């Protein structure tokens, strides 16, 4: 009865797979799973543009495990991911799934910062069916001859844009080059940078592309507050916010690792116990810190975008943005860390006068900021931060797929909201072009007149 009720049955998966999915609580596919699992099962190459929290991990794990040759001790699938923490999360998900099967699935995790010689020795005796790891370590094991990829059927490149950002695409290229020519390649990425396209063209054959916007990344349960810092010391402002709000778990985002270290150091000087997640934290320490965060040993976590992206930290009640991120789409990733599973969440963004364009850009997507200020050790409303002349931002446009990621509260969205915003921007651009053309024509006429007078 349970198997019939499980909606993953529509994909014609093996009965053991359906039973295992039911056992781990997977009954209904997410949007990305419903769109892409059939294509993966049919052997197509796939490009999935989907955000963290969309269910993309099981989008590739389910078909891979469903199609494994049982009892065959050779590497059948390789999953690369740009960070150790993401590799650990995928490995955990894969093993939880595989543990519910009546047969053994061998899974190994290979990441930097671990004992390479021990891994080489392990591979001498056993080639796992599924490899999950960071590109650098997998490349090292392949180049040493310890890891055999001559019979791999499926390559997964997870968080491809982050892989590109962190400079690991050459390693992935090397790994893919060690695999058979007939290879199924699955690429998952939050965004699709232009520099990623040559890799896709090289390794993917007529891929099925799906962009799955996640409408609940910024959920109705999240309040977005905006706090102008002006001439204030932001370190003091962040400490005040944390002291006043007393969060269950606060995630403070900084744009750089140096700034993250500065914020963490300042909070510690005030007597707070703070965890850091950024590129300068050693691998072993990062694993220890992540475990401590999961155990709720920390109330405050300071992180950078790349280091924290994709890491699942449960119970985040507050997100504080030290700055509006340079890449505006990261704003959506950050804020989406709170307000999950119907729980209330609060995102507080600090901004300076030079960031007004970025604020307007985010507001144009429907993010409803509430202007706040700190007064008498309380966070209170600001009457109207927009009393001054309004400007429409024309720089740092978000990826179009991000527009669908902001779930607006219906009571504040008027009919034709998006259309009117788009029309207003188009009118502004047309007006700017006309003014520029008129100025150019005046300059030409003036120059001609001067030559005539001469």
N, C-alpha and C positions, 0 to 999 in steps of 0.2 A: 504493500500500500504506500509506504514512504517513497519508494522509487517512482511510482506513478505520479505522485504529487510533486516530485522534483522537476522543475522546469528546464533543468539542464538536459533532460531526456530528449528534448527537441533536436539536439545536436547528434543523435545516434552514437553517443559515447558507449564504451563498454560498461556492462552492468556493475562491475567492480568499481569503476570510476564514479558512477552515479552514487553507489553506496558510500564511498569515501567522502564525496562532496556533501552528502546528507549528514554524515557523521561530524563534519567540521562546520556545519551550519550554512552551507551554500545551497540555497533552494532556488533563488531567482537570479538570473544573470543581470549584470549591470549593462548600461548602454553599450560600452565598448566591448564587453564580452559577447553580447548578442550580435553586434555588427561583425566582429572579427574572428571569433572562434570557428565559424563555418569555413571561412576563407583559409585559415591556418590548417584545418583538418583536410581541406582539399589540396593542400600542398602549395598554395600560392605564396609568393613573397608579399610581405605586408609592411606598410608604413602606418603606424597609429599615432596620431597627434592627440594626446590625451594627458590630462593633468594627474598629479598625485591624488590618490583617494578615489580614482575612477574604477579601480578593479583591474588595472592593466596587468598586474603581476600574474594573476590566475588566467588572464587572457592567453598568455603563452604557456604557463605551467600545465594547464589542463590538457591541451592538445599534445604537448610534448610527452607527458606521462602516459596519456592514452595510447600513444603510438610507439612506445618503447618496445624493443624486442626483449622480452623477458629472458633472464638467465644468460644474456650475452654480455660478456665483460669487455666492452669497448666503449669509447666515448661516442655517444650518440647525439648529445646536445651540449652547446656551450652558451652560457649567458654571461655577457660582460656588463659591468656597471662601474661608473666612475669613482665611487667611494666605497670604503670598507664597510661603513654602516649600512649602505644599501645592499651590499652583497650579503651581509649577515641577515638582513630582513628577508631577502628573497630565499636564502637557504633555510631559514626558519619556517617560512611558508611552505616551501617544497617538502621539507621533512615532516611537517604536521600533516600534510596531504598524503604523502607516501606511507606514513605510519599506519594509516587506516586501510591500506591495501593488504590483501591476503598473500602477496608475494613481495620479495625484496626489491627495492629500487635503490641503487647505490648513488649517493650524492656527495660531492666533495666541494669544499669552499677553499679557494686559493686567493689570498690577498697579500699586499705588501705589509711589511712589519711583522711577519710571522716567520717561523723556522723553515727556510727554503730547503735545507739539506734533509730535514725530516720528511718534507713533502716529496722530494725526489725519491727517497727510499720507499715511501708509501706507494709511489707510482710504479716502482719496479715490480711489485707483487700484484698490484691491482689497478686497472684503468677504470675509473668510475663511469657510470652511464651518463650522468649529468655533472657538468662542471659549472660552478658559479664563482665569479671572482673579478678582480680588478685587471684591466688590460696589461699593466706592467708586469705583474707576477705571472699571469698566464703566458705572456710572451716569453718570459725568462724560462719557464718550464718547457715550452715548446722548443725554443732555440737550443736548450741543453739536451734535447732528445728524450727527456723524461716523460713528457706528455704527448701522446700520439693522437693526432687529429685527422688521420687519413680517411676515416670512415664516418666522420660527423655528418649527420643529416640536417640538423637545424642550428643556426647561429642566431642568437638574440642580442641585439645591441640596445640595452635599456638606457634611458636618459641620454639620448644621443647628443642633444645640444649641450648638455653639461659635460659630456665626454669631449666634445669639441672645445668648449671653453677652457677646460683644464689641460688641454694639450695632449690627450691620449688617443686621438684618432689615428695617428701613425701606427701605434701599437695594435689597435683593432684591425687596421689594414694588414699588418703582418700576420696576425692570427687568422684572419679570413683567407689569406694567401696560402696557408698551410692546410686548408680544407679542400675537399673534392670540388670539382667544377660544378657538379650538379648538387647544389646546396640551397636549402630553403633559408632565406634571411628575413628576420623579423626585426624591424626598427621601431622603437617607441621613443617619442620625444614630446616635450611640452610645447616647444616652438620649432620652426623649420628654418634655421639660418641658411643664407645663400651658400656659405662655405661648406655646408654639409652635403649639398647636392652632388658634387663630383663623386663622393663615396657611394651615395645611393645609386647613381648611374652605373658605377663600376660593378657593384655586387648584386643589385636587384634586377630581376627580369620581369618587366611588365607588372609591377607591384600593385596590389589593391591598396588604395589610399583612403583612410577615413580620419576626418577631424571630428572628434567627439568633445564638444564643449560641455563642461560640467556646470550645470546651472546652479548648483548649491554650494559652490566653493565659498562665496560670500553669502551666507544664509540670512534669513530674516531674523534669526536669533542673535545676530551680531550687531552691536552698536558701534558706530565709527565716530570717534571724537577727534577733533582737530585742535591742537594747542600751539599757539604762536609763541616762539621762544624769544624773538627780537634780540635784545641785548643780554638776555639771561644766560647763565652758565647751564648748558644742557645736562651736565653731570648732576647738578643740584636739582634740576627739574625732574630728571628720571628718578632720583632718590625720593623726592617729594611725592611723586605719583605712586611709587611702590609703598611708601609709608602710609599714605592716606587710604589707598585702596585695599591694602593687605590681601593680595591675590592668593588663590589656591595654588596656582602655578603660573608664573609670568615668563613669557618669552620675549626678550629684548633683542631687536634686530639692529645691526650696524652695517654700514655699507662696506667697511674694510676691516681686516683682521686687527690692524693697529688700533682702530677706534673701538673694536670689541674688547681688546685688552685694556684699553683706558677706562671704559665703562665698568668692566668687571673689577678692576683694581680700585676704582673710586667707591663702588658699592661695598667691597670688602673692608675698605677703610672706615666705613660707617657701621661695621659690625654684621653685615649680611653674609650669609653663606651662598656663594655664587658658583655656578658651573659655566664653563666656557666651551663652545663648539666652533672651532675655526681651523684654518689650515696649519697653524703653528703648533697645534696640540699633537704630541707624539701618538702614534697608533695605539699603543698599549694603554696610554692614559685616556684616549678617546673612548676606547671600549669600556674602561672602568667607569668613566663619567656617564656614558650612555646607560650603563646598567644601574648606576646610582640614581639617575633621573627617572628611569622606569620604576625604581623602588621608592620614588617620592622622597629621596634623601635631600633634594634641593627644592626650594621654593622659587628660586630665581635662576634663569638660564640666559646667558648672553651669546648670540650666535651671528654668523655671517650667512648670507643667502646660499652660496655654493656649498658650504660645509653642512648646512642644515637641511638643504633641499631633499625631499623624499624621505627624511627621517620621521618616523611616526612617534610623536610624543603625545601620550594621552593625557587628558585632564587639564589642558591649557585654558585658563580662565581669562588671561590678559595677554594681549600682544602689544608691545610698545615699539613703534618705529622711531629710532633715533633720527633718521632722515627719511625723506621720500627716496626710494631706491633709484639708482641711475637708470636701470631698466624698469619701466613702470609696471610691466607684467609681474615682476617680483612682488609688487604690492599685493596683488591678488593671492599669490602663494602664501605670503606672510599672514595676511588676515584670515585666510582659510584654515589656519592652525587652531583657531578657537571656534567656539559655537558649534561643535560637532555633535552629531547624534541628538539634535533637538535641545541641547543644553545652551544656556545663555553664554554669550561671550562679549568681550569688550576689546576693541582695538583703538589705541591712542597713538596718533601720529603727530610728531613734533615737526614744525616747519618754520622756515625763515621767510622774510619778505621776498627773497629772490626765487622762491619756489612756488609763487602764486600760479604760474602757468601750469605747473604739474598738478596742482590741486584742482584747477579748473578742468584740466584734461580728465582727471579721475571723476569729477562731478558730472562731466558730460556723459559718462557711461551709466550714470544713475546711482553712484555711491553717495549716500545721503550723510554728509558730514554734519556733526553738531559742534559748533564752535564753543570752546571752553577756555577757562583761565583758572589759575591757582590764586586764591585770595584768602587770607586768614586761615591758612592750612586747610582749605577746602577747595574742591574742584567745582566751579560754578559756571553757569551759562554766560556766554557773551551775547549781547543783544543782537547784533548783526555784523559779522566781520566783512560783509559784502556791501557796506554802506558806501564805500568808495567806488570809483569807476570800474565797471566790469571789463574784463578782457577775455577774449576767446583764445585759448592756447593753440598754436599752430605747429608746435615742435613736439618731438618725442611721442609720436603716435603709438598707441598700443597695437599689438598684433590683432587683426580683425577677429580672430577666433576668441580673443579674450572678452570681446563685447558680450558674448553669450554666457560668460561665467559669472556675471553679476546678477544675482537674484534680487530684483527690486521688490519692495513692499508695494502691493497693488494699490493700497489706499493713497499713496503719495505719487503714483505714476498716472499722469493725465493721458487721455487718448492722443495718439500721434506724437508722443514724447520723443521717440527716437527720430522720427521723420523731421520734426521741427528743429531738433538739434542739428541734424545733418544739413537741412536747408539753410539754417543760420550760418553754419560754417562755410557753406558754398557761397552764400551771398557776401560774406566777409572777404573770402578769397577773391571773388570777382571784383569787389570794390577796390581791394588793395592793388589788383592788377591794373585796373583802370586809372587809379591815381598815379601809379608808377609810369604808365604809358604817357599820361598827360605831362608829367614832369620831364620825361625824356623829350617829348615833342617841344615843350617850352625851351629846354636847354638847346635843342637843335636850332630853333628859330632865333634865339638870342645869339648863338654863335654865328649864324648866317648874317644877322643884322650887323654884328661887329665887323665882319669881313667886308660887308657892303660899305659901311661908314669909312673903313680904312681906305 
